[in-house]
Amino acid sequence: MRTLSNIRSRTPKSEIFRGQVQHAMIAALLTAGACSLLTSPDGTFLAVTPICWSYIAMGVALFHQSMVAVVFRLQLHLDLMVRLFGGNALKIWGVMFLPLLAARPLLLLIAGLADMGSLGGDRNLQLIAGALLMVPAVWGMHSVFVHFTINRALGGDHFFDKYLNMPMVDKGIFKYSSNAMYSFIFLGLWGIALLTGSWNALVLALFNHAYIWVHMYCTEAPDMDVIYGDD
């Protein structure tokens, strides 16, 4: 049986920083690029300007994924969360993680409503495409809840051995992709952007989808190599 304590005993602590310089550099480039594409329409929405809503949405995404990188690495290599919170560590992490995760599509929707119609083009086509993109996103979320489980999605294999030794999920949308959360669920952000017909929301969807893959390659993939590399 694979154990986290054994993994920690044979893994250098320098692994905490693996990929994080690249993470910071790519995040900076993505942020600069997205900001250069955003527009600044007149008016306000809920007393906040459209461009400010876009900046808030980007800031939450940057904070969220930076927090995940820090917590995942400190938990995997130093057992920090479990040392602090014991058996409640994953619940505490869920309280930290899930509200920010939910805020990302919500803020993108608000930014889209603040900038609604700015995309131009055929609205009927945008509505149809947006609705179609929501289908794999909703199916992906259903598969996470029913087949993958929230605790595993929270990174349970960084916290406790029982998640570390569970078999791979191959049901629901995971039958077609082991990375369904990144590949399909984030299509919902594109769907929101098209449904609102918002240029700024489309830029934010691109930023969020690109940035989640930065997390995959700079944080999660190295972690998986440490945890499951001997397989």
KEKEPA-515335 format. One record per residue: x, y, z of N, C-alpha, C in turn; residue in three letters; residue number from 1. Coordinates in steps of 0.2 Angstrom, whole numbers. Atoms other than C-alpha are relative to their C-alpha. Example, Ala and Ser with C-alpha at 12.3 -4.5 7.8 and 13.67 -1.06 7.14 Angstrom:
+-------+-------+-------+-------+-------+-------+-------+-------+-------+-----+-----+
|  n.xx |  n.yy |  n.zz | ca.xx | ca.yy | ca.zz |  c.xx |  c.yy |  c.zz | res |   n |
+-------+-------+-------+-------+-------+-------+-------+-------+-------+-----+-----+
|     4 |    -6 |     0 |    62 |   -22 |    39 |     4 |     6 |     0 | ala |   1 |
|    -4 |    -6 |    -1 |    68 |    -5 |    36 |    -4 |     5 |     3 | ser |   2 |
+-------+-------+-------+-------+-------+-------+-------+-------+-------+-----+-----+
// end
This chain:
+-------+-------+-------+-------+-------+-------+-------+-------+-------+-----+-----+
|  n.xx |  n.yy |  n.zz | ca.xx | ca.yy | ca.zz |  c.xx |  c.yy |  c.zz | res |   n |
+-------+-------+-------+-------+-------+-------+-------+-------+-------+-----+-----+
|     4 |    -6 |     0 |     0 |     0 |     0 |     4 |     6 |     0 | met |   1 |
|    -4 |    -6 |     0 |     7 |    17 |    -5 |    -2 |     5 |     6 | arg |   2 |
|     2 |    -5 |    -5 |     8 |    30 |     9 |     4 |     6 |    -1 | thr |   3 |
|    -3 |    -7 |     0 |    11 |    48 |    10 |     7 |     1 |     4 | leu |   4 |
|    -6 |     0 |    -4 |    24 |    46 |    24 |     6 |    -3 |    -4 | ser |   5 |
|    -5 |     3 |     4 |    34 |    35 |    13 |     2 |     4 |    -6 | asn |   6 |
|    -1 |    -5 |     6 |    33 |    47 |    -2 |     4 |     6 |     3 | ile |   7 |
|    -4 |    -6 |    -3 |    39 |    61 |     9 |     7 |    -2 |     2 | arg |   8 |
|    -6 |     2 |    -2 |    53 |    51 |    16 |     5 |     0 |    -5 | ser |   9 |
|    -5 |     1 |     5 |    61 |    48 |    -1 |     0 |     6 |    -5 | arg |  10 |
|     0 |    -5 |     5 |    57 |    65 |    -9 |     3 |     6 |     3 | thr |  11 |
|    -3 |    -6 |    -3 |    68 |    80 |    -7 |    -5 |     6 |     1 | pro |  12 |
|     4 |    -6 |    -1 |    60 |    96 |     0 |     0 |     5 |    -5 | lys |  13 |
|    -1 |    -5 |     6 |    66 |   106 |   -15 |    -6 |    -1 |    -5 | ser |  14 |
|     6 |     1 |     4 |    51 |    98 |   -24 |    -6 |     5 |     1 | glu |  15 |
|     5 |    -5 |    -2 |    40 |   111 |   -15 |     0 |     6 |    -5 | ile |  16 |
|    -1 |    -6 |     4 |    47 |   124 |   -27 |     0 |    -2 |    -8 | phe |  17 |
|    -1 |     3 |     7 |    47 |   113 |   -43 |    -6 |     3 |    -4 | arg |  18 |
|     5 |    -2 |     4 |    38 |   122 |   -57 |    -3 |     7 |     1 | gly |  19 |
|     3 |    -6 |    -3 |    33 |   137 |   -47 |     3 |     7 |    -3 | gln |  20 |
|    -3 |    -6 |     4 |    45 |   150 |   -56 |    -4 |     0 |    -6 | val |  21 |
|     4 |     0 |     6 |    37 |   145 |   -72 |    -7 |     2 |     1 | gln |  22 |
|     7 |    -2 |    -2 |    20 |   146 |   -64 |    -1 |     8 |     0 | his |  23 |
|     1 |    -7 |    -1 |    23 |   164 |   -59 |     2 |     4 |    -7 | ala |  24 |
|    -2 |    -3 |     7 |    31 |   169 |   -76 |    -6 |     0 |    -5 | met |  25 |
|     6 |     1 |     4 |    17 |   162 |   -86 |    -6 |     3 |     2 | ile |  26 |
|     6 |    -4 |    -3 |     4 |   169 |   -75 |     1 |     7 |    -1 | ala |  27 |
|    -1 |    -7 |     1 |    12 |   186 |   -77 |    -1 |     2 |    -7 | ala |  28 |
|     1 |    -1 |     7 |    12 |   184 |   -96 |    -7 |     0 |    -2 | leu |  29 |
|     7 |     1 |     2 |    -6 |   178 |   -97 |    -4 |     6 |     3 | leu |  30 |
|     4 |    -5 |    -2 |   -12 |   192 |   -86 |     1 |     7 |    -4 | thr |  31 |
|    -1 |    -5 |     4 |    -3 |   205 |   -96 |    -3 |     0 |    -7 | ala |  32 |
|     4 |     1 |     6 |   -10 |   198 |  -112 |    -7 |     1 |     0 | gly |  33 |
|     8 |    -1 |    -1 |   -28 |   197 |  -105 |    -1 |     7 |     1 | ala |  34 |
|     1 |    -7 |    -1 |   -27 |   215 |   -99 |     0 |     4 |    -6 | cys |  35 |
|    -1 |    -4 |     7 |   -21 |   221 |  -116 |    -6 |    -1 |    -4 | ser |  36 |
|     6 |     2 |     5 |   -37 |   213 |  -124 |    -6 |     3 |     3 | leu |  37 |
|     7 |    -2 |    -4 |   -50 |   219 |  -111 |    -2 |     7 |    -3 | leu |  38 |
|     3 |    -7 |     2 |   -61 |   234 |  -116 |    -2 |     4 |     6 | thr |  39 |
|     3 |    -4 |    -6 |   -67 |   248 |  -105 |    -6 |     4 |    -2 | ser |  40 |
|     6 |    -4 |     2 |   -85 |   252 |  -110 |    -3 |     4 |     6 | pro |  41 |
|     2 |    -5 |    -4 |   -94 |   266 |  -102 |    -6 |    -3 |     5 | asp |  42 |
|     6 |     2 |    -5 |  -107 |   264 |   -87 |     3 |    -4 |     5 | gly |  43 |
|    -2 |     5 |    -6 |  -107 |   253 |   -72 |    -5 |    -6 |     0 | thr |  44 |
|     4 |     5 |    -1 |  -115 |   237 |   -67 |     1 |    -2 |     7 | phe |  45 |
|     0 |     0 |    -7 |  -120 |   235 |   -49 |     5 |     4 |     3 | leu |  46 |
|    -4 |    -6 |    -2 |  -111 |   251 |   -46 |     8 |    -1 |    -1 | ala |  47 |
|    -7 |     1 |     2 |   -94 |   244 |   -53 |     1 |     0 |    -7 | val |  48 |
|    -1 |    -1 |     7 |   -87 |   248 |   -70 |     1 |    -7 |    -3 | thr |  49 |
|    -1 |     7 |     3 |   -86 |   233 |   -82 |     7 |    -2 |     0 | pro |  50 |
|    -7 |     2 |    -1 |   -67 |   234 |   -83 |     2 |    -2 |     7 | ile |  51 |
|    -2 |     2 |    -7 |   -66 |   233 |   -64 |    -2 |    -7 |     1 | cys |  52 |
|     3 |     6 |    -1 |   -77 |   218 |   -64 |     5 |    -6 |    -3 | trp |  53 |
|    -5 |     4 |     4 |   -65 |   210 |   -77 |     7 |    -1 |     4 | ser |  54 |
|    -6 |     0 |    -4 |   -50 |   214 |   -66 |    -1 |    -4 |     7 | tyr |  55 |
|     2 |     4 |    -6 |   -59 |   207 |   -50 |     0 |    -8 |    -2 | ile |  56 |
|     0 |     7 |     2 |   -62 |   191 |   -60 |     7 |    -3 |    -1 | ala |  57 |
|    -7 |     2 |     1 |   -44 |   189 |   -65 |     4 |     0 |     7 | met |  58 |
|    -3 |     0 |    -6 |   -38 |   193 |   -48 |    -2 |    -6 |     5 | gly |  59 |
|     3 |     6 |    -3 |   -49 |   180 |   -40 |     3 |    -7 |    -2 | val |  60 |
|    -3 |     6 |     3 |   -42 |   167 |   -52 |     7 |    -1 |     2 | ala |  61 |
|    -7 |     0 |    -2 |   -24 |   172 |   -49 |     1 |    -2 |     7 | leu |  62 |
|    -1 |     2 |    -7 |   -26 |   171 |   -30 |    -2 |    -7 |     1 | phe |  63 |
|     2 |     6 |    -1 |   -36 |   155 |   -31 |     5 |    -6 |    -2 | his |  64 |
|    -5 |     5 |     2 |   -23 |   145 |   -41 |     6 |     1 |     4 | gln |  65 |
|    -6 |     0 |    -3 |    -9 |   152 |   -32 |     0 |    -3 |     7 | ser |  66 |
|     2 |     3 |    -7 |   -17 |   147 |   -15 |     1 |    -8 |    -1 | met |  67 |
|     0 |     8 |     1 |   -19 |   129 |   -22 |     7 |    -2 |    -1 | val |  68 |
|    -7 |     2 |     1 |    -1 |   128 |   -28 |     4 |     0 |     7 | ala |  69 |
|    -3 |    -1 |    -7 |     5 |   134 |   -10 |    -2 |    -6 |     4 | val |  70 |
|     3 |     5 |    -5 |    -7 |   122 |     0 |     2 |    -7 |    -3 | val |  71 |
|    -2 |     7 |     3 |    -4 |   107 |   -12 |     7 |    -2 |     2 | phe |  72 |
|    -7 |     2 |    -1 |    15 |   108 |   -10 |     1 |     0 |     7 | arg |  73 |
|    -1 |     0 |    -7 |    15 |   112 |     8 |    -3 |    -6 |     4 | leu |  74 |
|     3 |     6 |    -3 |     3 |    98 |    12 |     3 |    -7 |    -3 | gln |  75 |
|    -3 |     6 |     3 |    11 |    85 |     0 |     7 |    -1 |     3 | leu |  76 |
|    -7 |     1 |    -2 |    29 |    88 |     6 |     1 |     1 |     8 | his |  77 |
|    -1 |    -1 |    -7 |    27 |    94 |    24 |    -6 |    -2 |     4 | leu |  78 |
|     6 |     2 |    -4 |    10 |    88 |    29 |    -3 |     5 |     4 | asp |  79 |
|     1 |    -6 |    -4 |     6 |   105 |    35 |    -8 |     0 |     2 | leu |  80 |
|     7 |    -1 |    -2 |   -13 |   105 |    34 |    -3 |    -5 |     5 | met |  81 |
|     2 |     6 |    -5 |   -15 |    88 |    43 |     3 |     2 |     6 | val |  82 |
|    -3 |    -2 |    -6 |    -3 |    94 |    56 |    -4 |     5 |     4 | arg |  83 |
|     3 |    -5 |    -3 |   -13 |   109 |    59 |    -8 |    -2 |     2 | leu |  84 |
|     7 |     2 |    -1 |   -31 |   102 |    57 |    -2 |    -7 |     1 | phe |  85 |
|     1 |     7 |    -1 |   -29 |    84 |    59 |    -5 |    -3 |    -5 | gly |  86 |
|     5 |     4 |     4 |   -44 |    73 |    52 |    -4 |     5 |    -4 | gly |  87 |
|     4 |    -5 |     4 |   -53 |    89 |    47 |     4 |     4 |    -5 | asn |  88 |
|    -4 |    -3 |     4 |   -39 |    95 |    36 |    -3 |     1 |    -7 | ala |  89 |
|     3 |     0 |     6 |   -48 |    91 |    20 |    -7 |     4 |     0 | leu |  90 |
|     6 |    -4 |    -1 |   -64 |    99 |    26 |     1 |     8 |     0 | lys |  91 |
|    -2 |    -7 |     0 |   -55 |   115 |    30 |     2 |     2 |    -6 | ile |  92 |
|    -2 |    -2 |     7 |   -47 |   115 |    13 |    -6 |     1 |    -4 | trp |  93 |
|     6 |    -1 |     4 |   -64 |   113 |     5 |    -3 |     7 |     2 | gly |  94 |
|     3 |    -7 |    -2 |   -70 |   129 |    15 |     4 |     5 |    -4 | val |  95 |
|    -4 |    -5 |     3 |   -55 |   138 |     8 |    -1 |     0 |    -8 | met |  96 |
|     0 |     1 |     7 |   -56 |   131 |   -10 |    -6 |     1 |    -3 | phe |  97 |
|     6 |     0 |     4 |   -74 |   129 |   -15 |    -3 |     7 |    -1 | leu |  98 |
|     3 |    -7 |     2 |   -80 |   147 |   -13 |     4 |     4 |    -5 | pro |  99 |
|    -4 |    -4 |     5 |   -66 |   154 |   -23 |    -1 |    -4 |    -7 | leu | 100 |
|     1 |     4 |     6 |   -69 |   140 |   -36 |    -7 |     2 |    -3 | leu | 101 |
|     7 |    -2 |     2 |   -88 |   145 |   -37 |     0 |     7 |    -2 | ala | 102 |
|     0 |    -7 |     2 |   -83 |   163 |   -38 |     2 |     2 |    -7 | ala | 103 |
|    -3 |    -1 |     6 |   -74 |   161 |   -54 |    -5 |     0 |    -6 | arg | 104 |
|     5 |    -1 |     5 |   -88 |   157 |   -66 |    -5 |     6 |     2 | pro | 105 |
|     5 |    -5 |    -1 |  -100 |   169 |   -56 |     3 |     7 |    -2 | leu | 106 |
|    -3 |    -7 |     2 |   -88 |   184 |   -58 |     1 |     0 |    -7 | leu | 107 |
|     0 |     0 |     7 |   -86 |   179 |   -76 |    -6 |     2 |    -3 | leu | 108 |
|     7 |    -2 |     2 |  -105 |   180 |   -78 |    -1 |     7 |     1 | leu | 109 |
|     1 |    -8 |    -2 |  -105 |   197 |   -69 |     3 |     4 |    -5 | ile | 110 |
|    -3 |    -4 |     4 |   -92 |   203 |   -80 |    -3 |     0 |    -7 | ala | 111 |
|     3 |     0 |     6 |  -101 |   197 |   -95 |    -6 |     4 |    -1 | gly | 112 |
|     6 |    -4 |     0 |  -117 |   205 |   -90 |     1 |     7 |     0 | leu | 113 |
|    -2 |    -7 |     0 |  -108 |   221 |   -87 |     2 |     2 |    -7 | ala | 114 |
|    -3 |    -1 |     7 |  -101 |   220 |  -105 |    -5 |    -3 |    -5 | asp | 115 |
|     4 |     4 |     4 |  -116 |   211 |  -113 |    -1 |     3 |    -7 | met | 116 |
|     2 |    -2 |     7 |  -118 |   212 |  -132 |     6 |     3 |    -3 | gly | 117 |
|    -6 |    -3 |     3 |  -100 |   219 |  -135 |     3 |    -4 |    -5 | ser | 118 |
|    -3 |     4 |     4 |   -95 |   204 |  -144 |    -1 |     1 |    -8 | leu | 119 |
|     2 |    -1 |     6 |  -105 |   208 |  -159 |    -1 |    -6 |    -4 | gly | 120 |
|     1 |     6 |     4 |  -109 |   196 |  -173 |    -7 |    -3 |     1 | gly | 121 |
|     7 |     3 |     0 |  -124 |   184 |  -174 |    -2 |    -2 |     7 | asp | 122 |
|     2 |     2 |    -7 |  -132 |   183 |  -157 |    -3 |    -7 |     1 | arg | 123 |
|     3 |     6 |     0 |  -142 |   168 |  -161 |     5 |    -6 |    -1 | asn | 124 |
|    -5 |     5 |     0 |  -127 |   158 |  -166 |     4 |     0 |     6 | leu | 125 |
|    -4 |     0 |    -6 |  -118 |   164 |  -150 |    -4 |    -4 |     5 | gln | 126 |
|     4 |     3 |    -5 |  -133 |   158 |  -140 |     0 |    -8 |    -1 | leu | 127 |
|     0 |     7 |     1 |  -133 |   141 |  -148 |     7 |    -3 |     2 | ile | 128 |
|    -7 |     2 |    -1 |  -114 |   139 |  -147 |     1 |     0 |     8 | ala | 129 |
|    -1 |    -1 |    -7 |  -114 |   145 |  -129 |    -4 |    -6 |     4 | gly | 130 |
|     4 |     6 |    -3 |  -128 |   132 |  -124 |     3 |    -6 |    -1 | ala | 131 |
|    -4 |     6 |     2 |  -119 |   118 |  -133 |     6 |    -1 |     5 | leu | 132 |
|    -6 |     0 |    -4 |  -103 |   122 |  -123 |    -2 |    -2 |     7 | leu | 133 |
|     2 |     1 |    -7 |  -113 |   121 |  -107 |    -1 |    -7 |     2 | met | 134 |
|     2 |     7 |    -1 |  -118 |   103 |  -110 |     6 |    -4 |     3 | val | 135 |
|    -6 |     4 |    -2 |  -100 |    95 |  -108 |     2 |     3 |     7 | pro | 136 |
|    -2 |    -3 |    -7 |   -97 |   107 |   -93 |    -5 |    -3 |     5 | ala | 137 |
|     5 |     3 |    -5 |  -113 |   101 |   -84 |     1 |    -7 |     1 | val | 138 |
|    -2 |     7 |     0 |  -109 |    83 |   -88 |     6 |    -1 |     4 | trp | 139 |
|    -6 |     1 |    -4 |   -92 |    85 |   -81 |    -1 |     1 |     7 | gly | 140 |
|     1 |    -1 |    -7 |   -98 |    93 |   -65 |    -4 |    -6 |     3 | met | 141 |
|     3 |     6 |    -3 |  -110 |    79 |   -63 |     4 |    -6 |     1 | his | 142 |
|    -4 |     6 |    -1 |   -97 |    66 |   -66 |     5 |     1 |     6 | ser | 143 |
|    -4 |    -1 |    -6 |   -86 |    74 |   -53 |    -4 |    -1 |     7 | val | 144 |
|     4 |     1 |    -6 |  -100 |    74 |   -40 |    -1 |    -8 |     1 | phe | 145 |
|     3 |     7 |     0 |  -106 |    56 |   -44 |     6 |    -5 |     0 | val | 146 |
|    -5 |     5 |     1 |   -90 |    47 |   -49 |     7 |     1 |     3 | his | 147 |
|    -6 |    -2 |    -3 |   -75 |    56 |   -44 |     0 |     2 |     7 | phe | 148 |
|     1 |    -3 |    -7 |   -81 |    64 |   -28 |     4 |     6 |     1 | thr | 149 |
|    -3 |    -6 |    -2 |   -77 |    81 |   -21 |     6 |    -1 |     3 | ile | 150 |
|    -6 |     1 |    -4 |   -64 |    75 |    -9 |     6 |    -2 |    -4 | asn | 151 |
|    -5 |     1 |     5 |   -54 |    68 |   -23 |     2 |     6 |    -4 | arg | 152 |
|    -1 |    -6 |     4 |   -56 |    84 |   -33 |     3 |     5 |     4 | ala | 153 |
|    -4 |    -5 |    -5 |   -50 |    94 |   -18 |     7 |    -2 |     0 | leu | 154 |
|    -7 |     2 |    -1 |   -34 |    84 |   -19 |     1 |    -4 |     5 | gly | 155 |
|    -1 |     4 |    -5 |   -37 |    71 |    -7 |     6 |    -4 |     1 | gly | 156 |
|    -6 |     4 |     0 |   -22 |    61 |   -12 |     6 |     4 |     2 | asp | 157 |
|    -6 |    -4 |    -4 |   -11 |    75 |    -5 |    -1 |     0 |     7 | his | 158 |
|     2 |     0 |    -7 |   -20 |    73 |    12 |     1 |    -7 |     3 | phe | 159 |
|     1 |     6 |    -3 |   -24 |    55 |    16 |     1 |    -6 |    -4 | phe | 160 |
|    -2 |     6 |     4 |   -18 |    38 |    11 |    -6 |    -3 |    -4 | asp | 161 |
|     5 |     4 |     3 |   -35 |    31 |     7 |    -2 |     3 |    -7 | lys | 162 |
|     1 |    -2 |     7 |   -37 |    43 |    -8 |     6 |    -1 |    -4 | tyr | 163 |
|    -6 |     1 |     4 |   -20 |    40 |   -13 |     0 |    -7 |    -3 | leu | 164 |
|     0 |     7 |     3 |   -24 |    21 |   -16 |    -6 |    -2 |    -3 | asn | 165 |
|     7 |     1 |     3 |   -41 |    23 |   -24 |     2 |    -1 |    -8 | met | 166 |
|    -1 |     1 |     7 |   -42 |    17 |   -42 |    -2 |     6 |    -4 | pro | 167 |
|     2 |    -6 |     5 |   -43 |    29 |   -57 |    -7 |    -1 |    -2 | met | 168 |
|     7 |     0 |     2 |   -61 |    34 |   -62 |     0 |     0 |    -7 | val | 169 |
|     1 |     1 |     7 |   -67 |    28 |   -79 |    -7 |     0 |    -1 | asp | 170 |
|     7 |     0 |     2 |   -85 |    32 |   -78 |    -2 |     7 |    -1 | lys | 171 |
|     3 |    -7 |     2 |   -96 |    47 |   -84 |     5 |     3 |    -5 | gly | 172 |
|    -4 |    -3 |     5 |   -86 |    59 |   -93 |     8 |    -2 |     0 | ile | 173 |
|    -6 |     2 |    -1 |   -70 |    52 |   -86 |     2 |    -6 |    -4 | phe | 174 |
|    -1 |     6 |     5 |   -72 |    37 |   -98 |     3 |     3 |    -6 | lys | 175 |
|    -2 |    -3 |     6 |   -67 |    49 |  -112 |     7 |     4 |     1 | tyr | 176 |
|    -6 |    -4 |    -2 |   -53 |    59 |  -103 |     1 |     0 |     7 | ser | 177 |
|    -2 |     0 |    -7 |   -44 |    57 |   -87 |     1 |     7 |     3 | ser | 178 |
|    -1 |    -7 |    -2 |   -42 |    76 |   -87 |    -6 |     4 |    -1 | asn | 179 |
|     6 |    -3 |     2 |   -60 |    80 |   -89 |    -2 |     6 |     3 | ala | 180 |
|     2 |    -6 |    -3 |   -61 |    93 |   -76 |     3 |     6 |    -4 | met | 181 |
|    -3 |    -5 |     4 |   -49 |   104 |   -86 |    -2 |     1 |    -7 | tyr | 182 |
|     2 |     0 |     7 |   -54 |    99 |  -103 |    -7 |     2 |    -2 | ser | 183 |
|     7 |    -1 |     2 |   -73 |    99 |  -102 |    -3 |     5 |     5 | phe | 184 |
|     4 |    -4 |    -5 |   -79 |   108 |   -86 |     2 |     8 |    -2 | ile | 185 |
|    -1 |    -7 |     2 |   -70 |   124 |   -91 |    -2 |     3 |    -6 | phe | 186 |
|     4 |    -3 |     6 |   -79 |   125 |  -107 |    -6 |     4 |     2 | leu | 187 |
|     6 |    -3 |    -2 |   -93 |   131 |   -97 |     1 |     8 |     0 | gly | 188 |
|    -1 |    -7 |     0 |   -84 |   148 |   -95 |     0 |     3 |    -7 | leu | 189 |
|     1 |    -2 |     7 |   -83 |   149 |  -114 |    -8 |     1 |    -2 | trp | 190 |
|     7 |     0 |     1 |  -102 |   145 |  -114 |    -3 |     7 |     3 | gly | 191 |
|     2 |    -6 |    -3 |  -105 |   159 |  -102 |     1 |     7 |    -4 | ile | 192 |
|    -2 |    -6 |     4 |   -96 |   172 |  -112 |    -4 |     0 |    -7 | ala | 193 |
|     4 |     0 |     6 |  -105 |   167 |  -128 |    -8 |     2 |     2 | leu | 194 |
|     7 |    -1 |    -2 |  -122 |   167 |  -119 |    -1 |     8 |     1 | leu | 195 |
|     1 |    -7 |    -2 |  -119 |   185 |  -113 |     2 |     4 |    -6 | thr | 196 |
|    -3 |    -4 |     6 |  -111 |   190 |  -130 |     5 |     5 |     2 | gly | 197 |
|    -5 |    -5 |    -3 |   -97 |   199 |  -120 |     7 |    -2 |    -3 | ser | 198 |
|    -7 |     0 |     2 |   -80 |   202 |  -127 |     5 |    -1 |     6 | trp | 199 |
|    -5 |     1 |    -6 |   -72 |   204 |  -110 |    -1 |    -7 |     3 | asn | 200 |
|     1 |     7 |    -3 |   -80 |   188 |  -104 |     3 |    -5 |    -4 | ala | 201 |
|    -3 |     5 |     5 |   -73 |   179 |  -119 |     8 |     0 |     2 | leu | 202 |
|    -7 |    -1 |    -2 |   -56 |   186 |  -114 |     2 |    -4 |     6 | val | 203 |
|    -1 |     3 |    -7 |   -58 |   180 |   -96 |    -1 |    -8 |    -1 | leu | 204 |
|     1 |     7 |     1 |   -64 |   163 |  -102 |     7 |    -3 |    -3 | ala | 205 |
|    -6 |     2 |     2 |   -48 |   161 |  -112 |     6 |     1 |     5 | leu | 206 |
|    -5 |     0 |    -6 |   -37 |   167 |   -97 |    -1 |    -5 |     5 | phe | 207 |
|     1 |     6 |    -5 |   -45 |   155 |   -85 |     1 |    -7 |    -3 | asn | 208 |
|    -2 |     7 |     3 |   -44 |   140 |   -97 |     7 |    -1 |    -1 | his | 209 |
|    -7 |     0 |     1 |   -26 |   144 |  -101 |     3 |    -1 |     7 | ala | 210 |
|    -3 |     0 |    -6 |   -22 |   147 |   -83 |    -1 |    -7 |     4 | tyr | 211 |
|     1 |     6 |    -3 |   -29 |   131 |   -77 |     5 |    -5 |    -2 | ile | 212 |
|    -5 |     5 |     2 |   -18 |   121 |   -88 |     7 |     2 |     2 | trp | 213 |
|    -6 |    -2 |    -3 |    -3 |   131 |   -81 |     0 |    -4 |     7 | val | 214 |
|     0 |     3 |    -7 |    -8 |   124 |   -64 |     1 |    -8 |    -2 | his | 215 |
|    -1 |     7 |     1 |    -9 |   107 |   -72 |     7 |    -2 |    -2 | met | 216 |
|    -6 |     2 |     2 |     8 |   107 |   -80 |     6 |     2 |     5 | tyr | 217 |
|    -5 |    -2 |    -5 |    17 |   117 |   -66 |     0 |    -2 |     7 | cys | 218 |
|     2 |     3 |    -7 |     9 |   110 |   -50 |    -2 |    -7 |     0 | thr | 219 |
|     3 |     7 |     0 |    -2 |    95 |   -53 |     4 |    -5 |    -3 | glu | 220 |
|    -3 |     6 |     3 |     8 |    85 |   -65 |     7 |    -1 |     4 | ala | 221 |
|    -5 |     1 |    -4 |    24 |    87 |   -55 |    -2 |    -4 |     7 | pro | 222 |
|     3 |     3 |    -6 |    14 |    82 |   -39 |    -2 |    -8 |    -2 | asp | 223 |
|     2 |     6 |     2 |     7 |    67 |   -49 |     6 |    -5 |    -1 | met | 224 |
|    -7 |     3 |     2 |    25 |    62 |   -54 |     3 |    -3 |     7 | asp | 225 |
|    -3 |     2 |    -7 |    30 |    62 |   -35 |    -4 |    -6 |     3 | val | 226 |
|     5 |     4 |    -4 |    14 |    53 |   -29 |     0 |    -7 |    -4 | ile | 227 |
|     1 |     6 |     4 |    12 |    40 |   -43 |     5 |    -2 |    -5 | tyr | 228 |
|    -5 |     1 |     5 |    28 |    41 |   -53 |     3 |    -7 |     0 | gly | 229 |
|    -3 |     7 |     0 |    34 |    23 |   -48 |    -5 |    -5 |    -3 | asp | 230 |
|     5 |     5 |     3 |    18 |    16 |   -56 |     1 |     1 |    -8 | asp | 231 |
+-------+-------+-------+-------+-------+-------+-------+-------+-------+-----+-----+
// end
